[in-house]
């Protein structure tokens, strides 16, 4: 009986692959050879096995692929650039899931300068969208470390954050409309460029941040902004997290909406960059507990921006909140300072496997959270090293935990991850925060979500999932345990 069932399954899969090849072309249905680029997650924590990787070239092809999979009861894992950090876009080990890669759908469909919008396909690489907007003298404000390879569909599916949320908001805030293929293979065209449309439930917001569990995002209409006349970057050393928060408050008073970036970096995080990327100059890190990277975008002129920024730093130094500071003298210097900040995750990876946390806490409570959690981890796990950095301007810390010096990183991860997560997430809860600020839930945090969301919230989420994907075929096992 089992052999007959297996044969039936193999025959059904072969028929599905043949149908998918008819839809997308045989060269775009990959089931043999090395598929690790689609099957392994970016951090190397999970390596699944796909029935096939399917690469549609249009929304209609996506719809037909979803319809074919739905008829066969085969689950689908939508995938963009595969740069996620919570195992949310790779297949499981069953060999029975179809990876739906949107990377071929990478066209900018329209730019409307008068409406300040850009309509694009989901597979567009984020950096390419930034460049396309800039060529029109406009700004697409989403910016994050993986922008050279992540795609806008994935950014929207995870409601990505990045370095300019302080001024422009998350991916959700930068999206006016979506085109989505539903779990039944129907196409919802919601590519509105309207900033006001109060006609019923906001379907767009259902799909942004849903991590491919409710529908497949195939295109989006995005907000653009005028390019600032000048953009200046400063680096400041601060003695403590409390003084970093005080500097943020002062920067808001001085710069108002022109403050477009405010990043904080702990001493150990910066020491890893100095150790593993010796070619980068890391200012002031040896003598200060934290460093702050500020970005000031001015609508008037570079001279006005510099004057404002220098006045801010002088006042902060007078108050004792900043021990040393430098303002970039050129675009090259500014890029070098940002490169130090963006190199922290890479340096941490060079140091070895680590326990990552993408948390948010009310900004006013971050100093107490850090002091409390640092002390608790040091007490529970002597010698543990904390890689603390992130987007202080919007309350988002990447509060990561590295094994003690000389300890095997894999063994540390295996033996301590659950314990460390419990300590950190309980502290996050006690300080009124969230266990996921911008990376999403994926597979890694499904169990944690069960513990940290209310039963009422979970019930509503499950009701939405059941209504939109009753077969449970879209990215199963991610976000919710159904």
Buried (B, 14 or more C-beta within 10 A) or exposed (E): EEEEEEEEEEEEBEEBBEBBBEBBEEEBBBBEEEBEEBBBBBBEBBEBBBBBBBBBBBBEBBBBBBBBBBEBEBBBBBBBBBBBBBBBBBBBEEEBBBBBBBBBBBBBBEBEEEBBBBBBBBBBBBBBBBEBBEEBEBBBBBBBBBBEBBBBBBBBBBBBBBBBBBBBBBBBBBBBBBBBBBBBBEBBEBBBBEEEEEEEEEBBEBBBBBBBBBBBBBBBBBBBBEBBEBBBBBBBBBBBBBBBBBBBEBBBEBBEEBBBBBBBBBBBBBBBBBEBBEEBEBBBBEEBBBBBBBBBBBEEEEEBBBEBBBEBBEBBBEEEBBBBBBBBEEEEBBEBBBBBBBBBBBBBBEBBBBBBBBBBBEBEBBBBBBEBBBEBBEEEBEEBBBBBBBBBBBBBBBBBBBBEEEBEBEEBBEBBBEEBBEBBBBBBEEBEBBBBBBBBBBBBBBEBBEEBBEEEEBEEBEEBBEEBBEBBBBBBBBBBEE
